[in-house]
Amino acid sequence: PDSITYVEYGTGKMYMLSPSDKTGYSYPLDNDDTYKNFGLTISIYLYAFEAYRALGAAKTGTDQIAGRKTTCYTYSSDGTDYKFWIDDEYGLTLKSVTTTSTGTSTMEITEFRTKGVTLSDMSVISDYTIQDINTMND
């Protein structure tokens, strides 16, 4: 389902928000290991394409994703088809689609800014019912 992931590095919180029902969860990012694990996960989404480029992903065209110029690449292996839209300026994956015999998985960046982004720019947090993940079993 559609969701917004937002990390406030200054406060040590991460939010997972569901715009469709205006609910969400907050997670503490309370130590360096937590930040590093989150950073690794995001890095995989943004930079995984580099492995496919090294394997010979083919350039298949250009497109606009999140208002940005991208170059499209495809790669197929063992019955799985991959398509990536790579930001021309920063080299980040702004969209990926993976298709297998059991279905399709899509990840897409819908807004891209390099500075000054706040949670209120993406969503009005006060419109959401936020559950702290640490209090869910209380």
N, C-alpha and C positions, 0 to 999 in steps of 0.2 A: 504493500500500500504506500501511497505518497506520504512522505514525512519530511520534516525539517530537522537537521542535526545542527546544533549550535554549541560552540565551546567558548566560554568566557574564561580565558586564561588568567585574567586579573583576579577573578573571584574564585577560581577553582571549581567551577560547575560546568557540566555539560547538560544540555536539554535535548530530549527527543520529543518533538511536537507533532501532533496529528491535526493538520488544518481542517480536515473534514468534520471532526467532532469537537474541535477546540479543547483537546486534552493533551497531557504530556507528562513526562517524567523528568526529574532532575537527578543527576548522578554526581557524586563528589569526585573531583579529580584532585585528590588530596596529597599526591606525592609524585616524585619524578617518574617512577615506574608506570603509573597510570597515564601520565602525559605521553610517555614514550610509546606505550601500547596503542593509545589512540592515534598518535602521530603515525605509527607504522601502518595501522589499518587504513587511514586516509591516503598515505603514500602508495599503498598497493592499488587503490582505486585510481589515483591520479597518474601513476607512473608505470603500471603493469604493462602498458603497451610496448615499452622499450624491449621487453623480452620477445614479443611477437615481431617487432621490427627486425631484431637480430635474426629471427628465424625466417624472414623473407616476406613479411606482410606487404601486400601490394597496394600502391596508391590507387584509389578508385574515383577521386573527384574532390570537390570542395563543397562547403555548406556553411551556414550560419547557425551557431549554437550559442544560446544566452547572449545574443547580439555580437558574438565574436566570430572572426573568420577562422575556419577550421579546414584541415585536410582530412579526407576520409581514407581509411585503410581497411582492407579485409585480409583475413587469414583463415584457413580451414585445416583441420587436423583430426583424424580419428572420428569422423562423423560430427564434429562440432565446428560451427561457423562463428567467427568473431568479426565484429565491425567496430571500428574506433573512429571517433572524431577528435582530432588533436588540435589544440589551440595553436595557431601559426606563430604567435608571438612568444608564448611561455612554454610550449611543448607539453601542456597538461592535457589529460584525457577529459574532455568535457561531456562526452557521451560514449557509452559502450553498449553493444547488444551482443549477447551470446545465445546462440540457438543450438539446441540438441534435439534428439529424438523425443525427449520428454517435455520440452517447452522452451520458452524464451525468457531470458533475464535481461533487464535494462537498467542502466544507471545513467542519469542525466543531470548535469549542472544546469539549473534554470536561471541563476543570476550569478554574475561574476564581477567582483570588484577586488582591487588590490589593496585598498586602504580604507580606513574609517567606517567599516561596517559594524553596526550594532544590532542586537537582537530586535530592537524596535524597527530597524530598517526592513527586516524580513517579515515581522509579525508583531502585533501588539501583545506582549506577554500577558498583560492583565486581562486579555480576552480568553485566556486559557485556564483550565483547571489543572494545576500542576501537582503531581504526587511525587514526594521525595522517595526515591528508591529505598533509602535506609529505613523508612517508617512503614513500608508495605506489610511487613509481618508482625507489626505491633498491634 
